[in-house]
Amino acid sequence: MIASRVGMVLTTLAALFLTFDTVLKVLKLGPAVEGTVSLGYPLDSVRVIGIVELVCLVLYLVPRTSVLGALLLTGYLGGAIATHVRIGNPLFTHILFPVYVALFVWGGLFLRDPRLAELLPLRK
């Protein structure tokens, strides 16, 4: 019961951050445009990246497809890690930030979805 609630909190925090990031990109708002272009991506890709993130997020938030969504978000966040490594950003604040988000995504899913706990028997 407590684990499920903690899982929902982690999922909510991850979803809020990813929703904020998605909205900025899909609407091509200033911070998303500046950030994406500064990472070396063309201006035209900002909205496309946001739509990809939105699809992954929706899949994650739908209980029936949450594992698929988490897998796709992991790939998306892996791309963010690779981008930050490529341009030489700082480790703990930039390169590992997507890892922190992924830990919330997977931690939340693991704690709230017993199917995943059966696949990864980390608890006794």
C-alpha positions in Angstrom: 0.0 0.0 0.0 2.7 2.5 1.0 4.9 1.3 -1.9 2.0 2.0 -4.4 1.6 5.5 -3.0 5.3 6.2 -3.3 5.1 4.9 -6.8 2.3 7.2 -7.7 4.2 10.2 -6.2 7.3 9.3 -8.3 5.2 8.8 -11.4 3.4 12.1 -10.8 6.7 14.0 -10.4 8.2 12.4 -13.5 5.0 13.1 -15.5 4.8 16.7 -14.4 8.4 17.4 -15.5 8.0 15.6 -18.8 4.6 17.3 -19.5 6.2 20.7 -18.8 9.1 19.8 -21.2 6.7 18.5 -23.8 4.5 21.5 -23.8 7.5 23.8 -24.2 8.7 21.9 -27.2 5.3 21.3 -28.9 4.4 24.9 -28.6 8.0 25.9 -29.6 8.3 28.3 -26.6 11.5 30.3 -26.0 13.3 28.1 -23.4 12.7 24.9 -25.4 13.8 26.5 -28.7 16.9 28.1 -27.2 17.9 24.9 -25.3 17.3 22.6 -28.2 19.1 24.8 -30.7 22.0 25.3 -28.3 22.4 21.5 -28.1 23.0 21.4 -31.9 19.5 20.5 -33.1 17.9 22.5 -36.0 15.0 24.7 -35.1 12.6 22.6 -37.1 13.2 19.6 -34.9 12.0 21.1 -31.7 8.3 20.4 -32.3 9.0 16.9 -33.6 11.1 16.0 -30.5 8.2 17.3 -28.4 5.7 15.1 -30.2 7.9 12.1 -29.8 8.2 12.8 -26.1 4.4 13.3 -25.8 3.7 10.0 -27.4 6.1 8.2 -25.0 4.6 10.0 -22.1 1.0 9.2 -23.0 2.0 5.5 -23.4 3.6 5.7 -20.0 0.6 7.2 -18.3 -1.9 4.7 -19.7 -1.8 1.7 -17.3 -2.1 -0.9 -20.1 0.9 0.5 -22.0 2.9 1.9 -19.1 5.8 -0.6 -19.5 6.1 0.2 -23.3 6.0 3.9 -22.5 8.7 3.5 -19.8 10.9 1.7 -22.4 10.4 4.4 -25.0 11.0 7.1 -22.5 14.3 5.4 -21.5 15.4 5.5 -25.2 14.3 9.2 -25.4 16.2 10.0 -22.2 19.2 8.0 -23.5 19.3 10.4 -26.5 19.4 13.3 -24.1 22.3 11.8 -22.3 24.2 11.2 -25.5 23.6 14.8 -26.6 25.0 16.2 -23.3 28.0 13.9 -23.5 28.6 14.9 -27.1 28.8 18.6 -26.3 30.7 18.1 -23.1 28.2 19.3 -20.5 28.8 18.8 -16.8 28.2 15.3 -15.5 26.0 15.7 -12.4 23.8 18.6 -13.6 23.4 17.8 -17.3 24.5 14.4 -18.3 23.0 12.5 -15.4 19.8 14.6 -15.2 18.0 12.3 -17.7 19.1 9.3 -15.5 17.5 11.0 -12.5 14.2 11.3 -14.5 14.5 7.7 -15.7 14.9 6.6 -12.1 11.6 8.3 -11.2 9.9 6.8 -14.2 11.0 3.3 -13.5 10.9 3.6 -9.8 7.4 4.8 -9.9 6.3 2.1 -12.3 8.0 -0.6 -10.3 6.4 0.4 -7.1 2.9 0.8 -8.5 2.7 -2.0 -11.0 2.9 -5.6 -9.6 3.5 -7.0 -13.1 6.9 -5.4 -13.2 7.7 -6.5 -9.7 7.1 -10.1 -10.8 9.5 -9.7 -13.7 12.2 -8.2 -11.5 12.0 -9.9 -8.2 14.0 -7.4 -6.2 11.9 -7.6 -3.1 11.2 -10.7 -0.9 
